[in-house]
């Protein structure tokens, strides 16, 4: 039996999902896609997806990436009445079309391709880019964007937001902004964190890191909003970071403002090496060994 690894590029409105990860009795993105794949490919058991970033309940994605391993003969189910005549690209195009017909409208698979050798959607990733959208409009959020933009009922200063954000960049122990998980490190490299106000008045934070621990982006945003509206000094988020312990003053921002925009990968020749490197334990001086947990 020949096994083929497929890369899926997908997006979803997280409003009505209990997050990405499959959970018994709950509606999840992973569960919906795996069920659809099993149905289309007529598999006895639904295949298991590996994802680049496991988003929480209510979080959206337009640039999510996953992979799945399937038997080559299962893809032959896509030939229909043209058995044995379709090439791989035609079969995968057919798979995308059929997924569009089977999946609910709040999750879409945009593209399916044969993954290059060494590709792992989770461990080969170089970085994840999220956007967090906030409106401080006096009257509230545009009703048509209420599921993707959070309303903040205090005026926000972009310069203050960016001054506070600059103090968080680099490789640190982000324990102060993560929900601790047993055996998982909270060391991350925050590569970018900045804010811009669009022409529509909506403030967008762009957040890029090699990986994120649980609730990290929303906790970072929550601390920055407090600095941006003047409730805290701009130095405060950096001071919280330095303490490396959870601070009761940090309020996790609502989930629906967050969207996974992009996952970046190295050139094909470096995919396997990147996956091996990511699996290794990260350490900083004075920080004990712990397994890496991506989000």
N, C-alpha and C positions, 0 to 999 in steps of 0.2 A: 504493500500500500504506500502510495506517495502522498506525503502531507505537504500542503501548501500554506504558507503564512500570508495572510491578507492584512493590508493596512486599511483601516476605515477612517475617513475624515468626516466629522459629524458635528451637529449642533443641536441645542435643545433649549426650550423655555423651561426653566426649573421650577416654575411656580407650583405645579401640581405633582411634583416628584419628591419622594423622600430621599433625595440625593442620588448619586450615581450608583453606589454599590448595592448589589442584590441583597434583599432582606426578606425573610419569610413574611408573607401576609401584607407587604407594603409595595406600593407602586414605585419602581425605580427605573432609571434610564437603562442600566445594564440589563435588568430583567426584561424590559420591553424589546430591546434589540436582540438579545439572545433568543428569546421566544420566537421573534420574527424570523431569524436566521434558521432556527430549527425547523420551522414550518415550511419555509421556502425550499430548503435543501432536503427536506424529508428525512431528518435525522432522528434516530431513536431517542437521543438525549440532546438537549440544546447545547451548543458549543459554549465554551467559556471565553469571555473577552478579557483582555489585559488593557488597562487604560493609562494614559499619560498622567492624568490628574483626577483624583477621586473627589469630585465636588460635593458639598454638603447640600442638605435639603434647601430648596429655594434658590440656589445659585444657578446661573445660566451658563451656556457655552455656545460660542460660534466657531471656535477653532480647536475643538477637542479631537484627540487622536487615540485610536485603539487598535489592537491587533487580535486576530483570531486564527487558530490553526484548524484547517479542515482537510479532509481526504479529497484527493483530486477527483475521485469518482463521484463525490457528492456534488461537485460543480457541474457534472454532466446533467444533473437534474434541470439545469438552466437551459438546456438545448431545446426543450419542448418537442415539437414534432419535427425538429431538424437534428435529431440525435446524431452525434458524432461529427457534425459539420461546423460547429462554431469554434472559433479560436478563443484563447483565454480572455483577450480584451473584450470580445463580444459577450462572453459569458458574464464578465464582471459588470459590463454596462447593463445587461439584463438583470443582474442582481440588484443594482441600484434602483432600476425602475420598479422591480417587484417590491423592494423594501419601501419605496414611496407609496405603494398601494396597500401595504400591510400595516406599516407603522402608524401610530396616532399622529395627528398634525403637530404636536408639540415636540417631536423629535424627528430629525431628518439626517439621513446618511447622504452626504454630498458626493462622495467619491469612494470607490473601492479599487485598490491596486494590489498587485503582488508585491509583497515587501521585499526589499533587497536583503541579501545575505547579512546576517548579524543584527537585523533590526529588532528592537524590543521597544514597544510604544512607551513603556515606563522608564526603563533603565538606560535607553539610548538617548533620551532627551537631554539637551544641553540647558534649556531654560523653559520656563512657562511665563507667559505674559497675561496678566489680568488687567481689567479696567473696572474701576468703581465709579459709579455715577451718582452725583448728589445735586439737588436743586435747593437753593436758599431763597427762592422767589417768595415774596410776601404772601401771595395767595395760594401757594402750594404747587404741586407738580401737575404738569399737563396730564389730564386724565388718560390720554391715549398712551402715555409712557409710564403709568403708575407701577407697572410690574417690573420695570428695569431701572427706574430712577428713584432714589430715596429723598424724601423731603426733610430738610434740616431747618428748623424754625428759628434759627439765628443767622444773621449775616456772616458770611465767611470771607476772610481776607486771603487771597491767593498767595501773596508774598509771605504771610505768616505760615501758611500751610507748607510752602516750599522750604522755608527756612527751617522749620521743625523737621521736615522729611529728610533734609540733607544730613542730619545728625544720625540717621538710621542706616545709611548706606554702608556696604562692606560686609565682610564675614564676621558674624557675631553669634553668640548663644542667644537665641530669641526666646528663651524660656518665659520671659515676661509677657510674651504675646502669643503663646501657644498653649493649647490644652495638652497637658503632659500625658503621654502614653507609655506604658511600661516597656522598657527596652528600646525606646526610640529616641534618637538624638534630636535636640532642638537647635543644632548648629546649622546655619544657612548662610548663603552669600546673597545678600540683597543687592542686585546689580543696578536697578533703577527704581526710583520712587519720586514722581513729580506730578504736579497738578496744573491743569490749564482750564480756563473758563471759555466755553464755546460761544459762538455767536447767538445761540439760543439761551445763554445764561447758565446752562448746566455745567457744573464742575466735574471734570474727569481726572481721576488719579490713574496713572499708568504704573503698574507694579510688576517688576521683572526679577526673578530669582532663579537659581539653579533648581530649587524645589521649595515647597512650602510645607510647614507642619500644620497640624489641625487648628483651624480658626485664625491662622496667622495674619492673613491679609485683612480680614474684617477687624481684628484687634488693632492692627497698625492704623487703619483708617479711623477707628473710633478714637484713638489717642490723638491723632492729627486734627480731627474735627474739634476737639476740645481746645487745642492750641489755635486753630484757625478762627474760632469765634470769640477768642479772648478769655475763655474760662480758665485756661491754663497758660503759663508762659511758653514761648516757643522752645525753651530748653527742656521742658518737662518730658516729652516722649523719649529723648535721648537719655535722660536721667533714669527713667523707668527701665530702658534697655540695659543700662549699665548694672542695675541691681540683679538682673537675671532671675527674678522671681515674680510671680503673678501679683499685679497691683490691683486692688479693688477699685481704684479710680479709673481703670481702663474699661470702657464699655464696648463690647463687640458690636460693630455696626450691623444693621439688618442685612440679611442674606440677599435680598432681591436686587440690591444695587451692584452686585458683583457678577462679572462675566469673564470666563476664560476665553481670551481672544486668540491666542496663538501658542503653539508648542514648537520649539526650534530643535533641529537635529543637525549633527555634523555631516560632512560628506560621507557617501556610502562606504568608502574604504575605512572609515573610522568608527562606524556604528558599533561593531562588536567590541572594540577596545573601550569605547565610551561606556557600554553596558557593564563590562567587567569592572571598570574604575568606579562606577556609581555604586556597585554592590559592596565595595570595600567600606570598612568602617571609617568614619570621619572622626578626627580628634583635634582639639585645640589644647594648648598647655593648660593644665589644671582642670580639664574636662575629661571625665572617664569615658571608656569605650561604650558605645551603644550602636544599635542597628539603625541604619538610615530608613526613614519612613517618608515617602514622597506623597505630596498632595497636589 
